[in-house]
Amino acid sequence: MSWLFYFHIYMLKLILQKYKLFQFFNNLDHKIILLEITRLSILKILTTTY
């Protein structure tokens, strides 16, 4: 586990908090964007860790 891994998780948490804050979950487009961000972050974590 590198610091980069924790950094990505931290960034994801911030993004999630922002989305919750503005209640964008009501909008499907934002859900899709959030899923895409999450997916890309996970891919990045996997490629940098292994």
Distance bins in CASP14 RR format, pairs under 12 A and 6 or more apart:
PFRMAT RR
TARGET T0000
AUTHOR 0000-0000-0000
RMODE 2
METHOD distances of the structure
MODEL  1
1 7 0 0 0 0 0 1 0 0 0 0 0
1 8 0 0 0 0 0 1 0 0 0 0 0
1 9 0 0 0 0 0 1 0 0 0 0 0
1 45 0 0 0 0 0 1 0 0 0 0 0
1 48 0 0 0 0 0 1 0 0 0 0 0
1 49 1 0 0 1 0 0 0 0 0 0 0
1 50 0 0 0 0 0 1 0 0 0 0 0
2 8 0 0 0 0 1 0 0 0 0 0 0
2 9 0 0 0 0 0 1 0 0 0 0 0
2 45 0 0 0 0 1 0 0 0 0 0 0
2 48 1 0 0 1 0 0 0 0 0 0 0
2 49 1 0 0 1 0 0 0 0 0 0 0
2 50 0 0 0 0 0 1 0 0 0 0 0
3 9 0 0 0 0 0 1 0 0 0 0 0
3 10 0 0 0 0 1 0 0 0 0 0 0
3 45 0 0 0 0 0 1 0 0 0 0 0
3 48 0 0 0 0 0 1 0 0 0 0 0
3 49 0 0 0 0 0 1 0 0 0 0 0
4 10 0 0 0 0 0 1 0 0 0 0 0
4 11 0 0 0 0 0 1 0 0 0 0 0
4 41 0 0 0 0 0 1 0 0 0 0 0
4 44 0 0 0 0 1 0 0 0 0 0 0
4 45 1 0 0 1 0 0 0 0 0 0 0
4 46 0 0 0 0 0 1 0 0 0 0 0
4 47 0 0 0 0 0 1 0 0 0 0 0
4 48 1 0 1 0 0 0 0 0 0 0 0
4 49 1 0 0 1 0 0 0 0 0 0 0
5 11 0 0 0 0 0 1 0 0 0 0 0
5 12 0 0 0 0 0 1 0 0 0 0 0
5 41 0 0 0 0 0 1 0 0 0 0 0
5 42 0 0 0 0 0 1 0 0 0 0 0
5 44 0 0 0 0 1 0 0 0 0 0 0
5 45 1 0 1 0 0 0 0 0 0 0 0
5 46 0 0 0 0 1 0 0 0 0 0 0
5 47 0 0 0 0 0 1 0 0 0 0 0
5 48 1 0 0 1 0 0 0 0 0 0 0
5 49 1 0 1 0 0 0 0 0 0 0 0
5 50 0 0 0 0 0 1 0 0 0 0 0
6 12 0 0 0 0 0 1 0 0 0 0 0
6 13 0 0 0 0 0 1 0 0 0 0 0
6 45 0 0 0 0 1 0 0 0 0 0 0
6 48 0 0 0 0 0 1 0 0 0 0 0
6 49 0 0 0 0 0 1 0 0 0 0 0
7 13 0 0 0 0 0 1 0 0 0 0 0
7 14 0 0 0 0 0 1 0 0 0 0 0
7 41 0 0 0 0 0 1 0 0 0 0 0
7 44 0 0 0 0 0 1 0 0 0 0 0
7 45 0 0 0 0 1 0 0 0 0 0 0
7 48 0 0 0 0 0 1 0 0 0 0 0
7 49 0 0 0 0 0 1 0 0 0 0 0
8 14 0 0 0 0 0 1 0 0 0 0 0
8 15 0 0 0 0 0 1 0 0 0 0 0
8 37 0 0 0 0 0 1 0 0 0 0 0
8 38 0 0 0 0 0 1 0 0 0 0 0
8 40 0 0 0 0 1 0 0 0 0 0 0
8 41 1 0 1 0 0 0 0 0 0 0 0
8 42 0 0 0 0 1 0 0 0 0 0 0
8 43 0 0 0 0 0 1 0 0 0 0 0
8 44 1 0 0 1 0 0 0 0 0 0 0
8 45 1 0 1 0 0 0 0 0 0 0 0
8 46 0 0 0 0 0 1 0 0 0 0 0
8 47 0 0 0 0 0 1 0 0 0 0 0
8 48 0 0 0 0 1 0 0 0 0 0 0
8 49 0 0 0 0 1 0 0 0 0 0 0
9 15 0 0 0 0 0 1 0 0 0 0 0
9 16 0 0 0 0 0 1 0 0 0 0 0
9 38 0 0 0 0 0 1 0 0 0 0 0
9 41 0 0 0 0 1 0 0 0 0 0 0
9 42 0 0 0 0 0 1 0 0 0 0 0
9 44 0 0 0 0 0 1 0 0 0 0 0
9 45 0 0 0 0 1 0 0 0 0 0 0
9 49 0 0 0 0 0 1 0 0 0 0 0
10 16 0 0 0 0 0 1 0 0 0 0 0
10 17 0 0 0 0 0 1 0 0 0 0 0
10 41 0 0 0 0 0 1 0 0 0 0 0
10 45 0 0 0 0 0 1 0 0 0 0 0
11 17 0 0 0 0 0 1 0 0 0 0 0
11 18 0 0 0 0 0 1 0 0 0 0 0
11 37 0 0 0 0 1 0 0 0 0 0 0
11 38 0 0 0 0 0 1 0 0 0 0 0
11 40 0 0 0 0 0 1 0 0 0 0 0
11 41 1 0 0 1 0 0 0 0 0 0 0
11 42 0 0 0 0 0 1 0 0 0 0 0
11 44 0 0 0 0 0 1 0 0 0 0 0
11 45 0 0 0 0 0 1 0 0 0 0 0
12 18 0 0 0 0 0 1 0 0 0 0 0
12 19 0 0 0 0 0 1 0 0 0 0 0
12 34 0 0 0 0 1 0 0 0 0 0 0
12 35 0 0 0 0 0 1 0 0 0 0 0
12 37 1 0 0 1 0 0 0 0 0 0 0
12 38 1 0 0 1 0 0 0 0 0 0 0
12 39 0 0 0 0 0 1 0 0 0 0 0
12 40 0 0 0 0 0 1 0 0 0 0 0
12 41 1 0 1 0 0 0 0 0 0 0 0
12 42 0 0 0 0 1 0 0 0 0 0 0
12 44 0 0 0 0 0 1 0 0 0 0 0
12 45 0 0 0 0 1 0 0 0 0 0 0
13 19 0 0 0 0 0 1 0 0 0 0 0
13 20 0 0 0 0 0 1 0 0 0 0 0
13 38 0 0 0 0 0 1 0 0 0 0 0
13 41 0 0 0 0 0 1 0 0 0 0 0
14 20 0 0 0 0 0 1 0 0 0 0 0
14 21 0 0 0 0 0 1 0 0 0 0 0
14 37 0 0 0 0 0 1 0 0 0 0 0
14 41 0 0 0 0 0 1 0 0 0 0 0
15 21 0 0 0 0 0 1 0 0 0 0 0
15 22 0 0 0 0 0 1 0 0 0 0 0
15 24 0 0 0 0 0 1 0 0 0 0 0
15 30 0 0 0 0 0 1 0 0 0 0 0
15 33 0 0 0 0 1 0 0 0 0 0 0
15 34 1 0 0 1 0 0 0 0 0 0 0
15 35 0 0 0 0 0 1 0 0 0 0 0
15 36 0 0 0 0 0 1 0 0 0 0 0
15 37 1 0 0 1 0 0 0 0 0 0 0
15 38 0 0 0 0 1 0 0 0 0 0 0
15 40 0 0 0 0 0 1 0 0 0 0 0
15 41 0 0 0 0 1 0 0 0 0 0 0
16 22 0 0 0 0 0 1 0 0 0 0 0
16 24 0 0 0 0 0 1 0 0 0 0 0
16 25 0 0 0 0 0 1 0 0 0 0 0
16 30 0 0 0 0 0 1 0 0 0 0 0
16 31 0 0 0 0 0 1 0 0 0 0 0
16 34 1 0 0 1 0 0 0 0 0 0 0
16 35 0 0 0 0 0 1 0 0 0 0 0
16 37 0 0 0 0 1 0 0 0 0 0 0
16 38 0 0 0 0 1 0 0 0 0 0 0
16 41 0 0 0 0 0 1 0 0 0 0 0
17 23 0 0 0 0 0 1 0 0 0 0 0
17 24 0 0 0 0 0 1 0 0 0 0 0
17 34 0 0 0 0 0 1 0 0 0 0 0
18 24 0 0 0 0 1 0 0 0 0 0 0
18 25 0 0 0 0 0 1 0 0 0 0 0
18 30 0 0 0 0 0 1 0 0 0 0 0
18 33 0 0 0 0 0 1 0 0 0 0 0
18 34 0 0 0 0 1 0 0 0 0 0 0
18 37 0 0 0 0 0 1 0 0 0 0 0
19 25 1 0 0 1 0 0 0 0 0 0 0
19 26 0 0 0 0 0 1 0 0 0 0 0
19 27 0 0 0 0 1 0 0 0 0 0 0
19 29 0 0 0 0 0 1 0 0 0 0 0
19 30 1 0 0 1 0 0 0 0 0 0 0
19 31 0 0 0 0 1 0 0 0 0 0 0
19 32 0 0 0 0 0 1 0 0 0 0 0
19 33 0 0 0 0 1 0 0 0 0 0 0
19 34 1 0 1 0 0 0 0 0 0 0 0
19 35 0 0 0 0 0 1 0 0 0 0 0
19 37 0 0 0 0 1 0 0 0 0 0 0
19 38 0 0 0 0 0 1 0 0 0 0 0
20 26 0 0 0 0 0 1 0 0 0 0 0
20 30 0 0 0 0 0 1 0 0 0 0 0
20 34 0 0 0 0 0 1 0 0 0 0 0
22 30 0 0 0 0 1 0 0 0 0 0 0
22 34 0 0 0 0 0 1 0 0 0 0 0
23 30 0 0 0 0 1 0 0 0 0 0 0
23 31 0 0 0 0 0 1 0 0 0 0 0
24 30 1 1 0 0 0 0 0 0 0 0 0
24 31 1 0 0 1 0 0 0 0 0 0 0
24 32 0 0 0 0 0 1 0 0 0 0 0
24 33 0 0 0 0 1 0 0 0 0 0 0
24 34 1 0 0 1 0 0 0 0 0 0 0
25 31 1 0 0 1 0 0 0 0 0 0 0
25 32 0 0 0 0 0 1 0 0 0 0 0
25 33 0 0 0 0 0 1 0 0 0 0 0
25 34 0 0 0 0 1 0 0 0 0 0 0
25 35 0 0 0 0 0 1 0 0 0 0 0
27 33 0 0 0 0 1 0 0 0 0 0 0
27 34 0 0 0 0 0 1 0 0 0 0 0
28 34 0 0 0 0 0 1 0 0 0 0 0
28 35 0 0 0 0 0 1 0 0 0 0 0
29 35 0 0 0 0 0 1 0 0 0 0 0
29 36 0 0 0 0 0 1 0 0 0 0 0
30 36 0 0 0 0 0 1 0 0 0 0 0
30 37 0 0 0 0 0 1 0 0 0 0 0
31 37 0 0 0 0 0 1 0 0 0 0 0
31 38 0 0 0 0 0 1 0 0 0 0 0
32 38 0 0 0 0 0 1 0 0 0 0 0
32 39 0 0 0 0 0 1 0 0 0 0 0
33 39 0 0 0 0 0 1 0 0 0 0 0
33 40 0 0 0 0 0 1 0 0 0 0 0
34 40 0 0 0 0 0 1 0 0 0 0 0
34 41 0 0 0 0 0 1 0 0 0 0 0
35 41 0 0 0 0 0 1 0 0 0 0 0
35 42 0 0 0 0 0 1 0 0 0 0 0
36 42 0 0 0 0 0 1 0 0 0 0 0
36 43 0 0 0 0 0 1 0 0 0 0 0
37 43 0 0 0 0 0 1 0 0 0 0 0
37 44 0 0 0 0 0 1 0 0 0 0 0
38 44 0 0 0 0 0 1 0 0 0 0 0
38 45 0 0 0 0 0 1 0 0 0 0 0
39 45 0 0 0 0 0 1 0 0 0 0 0
39 46 0 0 0 0 0 1 0 0 0 0 0
40 46 0 0 0 0 0 1 0 0 0 0 0
40 47 0 0 0 0 0 1 0 0 0 0 0
41 47 0 0 0 0 0 1 0 0 0 0 0
41 48 0 0 0 0 0 1 0 0 0 0 0
42 48 0 0 0 0 0 1 0 0 0 0 0
42 49 0 0 0 0 0 1 0 0 0 0 0
43 49 0 0 0 0 0 1 0 0 0 0 0
43 50 0 0 0 0 0 1 0 0 0 0 0
44 50 0 0 0 0 0 1 0 0 0 0 0
END
